[in-house]
Amino acid sequence: MKFIRWFLGRLILTFDFLTRPKPIFREKAKQHKLDAITSNYSLYQFHACPFCVKVRRQIRKYSLDIEFRDAKNDIDHKEALVREGGVHKVPCLRIDHSGIETEWLYGSADIISYLQSELRLSV
Ligand SMILES: N[C@@H](CCC(=O)N[C@@H](CS)C(=O)NCC(=O)O)C(=O)O
């Protein structure tokens, strides 16, 4: 079972590598504006999780500078996800609302929708 999961993970990563979307290019001022917003985001994820790959592909496509946090191998990130987010499930987007409040958004589709609407990305 472990081997099958590992093998499927490698397949997903290979497929992702071979079909990666090309990052969009935007003018510097616009990119800086987006970078300032996304500096408040971090994505808790597993390297070979298909749902995480799906979100990472969108992040790449839209040229978003979002920190990835390994919630499988990094014990601090894993514990923070469970303690503060509530569940050990990935992907999860941690949103720091200017130090006032922290939001933990689970679910690949919800994360992508949030990024698209919050950052006004054209679909
Ligand atoms: N419907 C969720 C599914 C997420 C999901 O099932 N993630 C798995 C990894 S692929 C997970 O976090 N499992 C918990 C664990 O392995 O501890 C989504 O679209 O994000």
The ligand as an SDF file (V2000), in Angstrom:
LIG
                    3D

 20 19  0  0  0  0  0  0  0  0999 V2000
  -10.9050   17.5910   -0.8290 N   0  0  0  0  0  0  0  0  0  0  0  0
   -9.5810   17.9300   -0.3030 C   0  0  0  0  0  0  0  0  0  0  0  0
   -8.7850   16.6370   -0.1730 C   0  0  0  0  0  0  0  0  0  0  0  0
   -7.4380   16.8350    0.5370 C   0  0  0  0  0  0  0  0  0  0  0  0
   -6.8070   15.5160    0.9570 C   0  0  0  0  0  0  0  0  0  0  0  0
   -7.4210   14.4420    0.9390 O   0  0  0  0  0  0  0  0  0  0  0  0
   -5.5450   15.5910    1.3600 N   0  0  0  0  0  0  0  0  0  0  0  0
   -4.8380   14.4620    1.8860 C   0  0  0  0  0  0  0  0  0  0  0  0
   -3.4630   14.3240    1.2070 C   0  0  0  0  0  0  0  0  0  0  0  0
   -3.5920   13.9520   -0.5170 S   0  0  0  0  0  0  0  0  0  0  0  0
   -4.5520   14.6560    3.3560 C   0  0  0  0  0  0  0  0  0  0  0  0
   -4.2950   15.7590    3.7990 O   0  0  0  0  0  0  0  0  0  0  0  0
   -4.5750   13.5810    4.1540 N   0  0  0  0  0  0  0  0  0  0  0  0
   -4.2780   13.6840    5.5660 C   0  0  0  0  0  0  0  0  0  0  0  0
   -3.0320   12.9310    5.9480 C   0  0  0  0  0  0  0  0  0  0  0  0
   -2.4280   12.2920    5.0860 O   0  0  0  0  0  0  0  0  0  0  0  0
   -2.6540   13.0140    7.1300 O   0  0  0  0  0  0  0  0  0  0  0  0
   -8.9420   18.9590   -1.2220 C   0  0  0  0  0  0  0  0  0  0  0  0
   -9.3960   19.1490   -2.3600 O   0  0  0  0  0  0  0  0  0  0  0  0
   -8.0090   19.6360   -0.7780 O   0  0  0  0  0  0  0  0  0  0  0  0
  1  2  1  0
  2  3  1  0
  2 18  1  0
  3  4  1  0
  4  5  1  0
  5  6  2  0
  5  7  1  0
  7  8  1  0
  8  9  1  0
  8 11  1  0
  9 10  1  0
 11 12  2  0
 11 13  1  0
 13 14  1  0
 14 15  1  0
 15 16  2  0
 15 17  1  0
 18 19  2  0
 18 20  1  0
M  END
$$$$
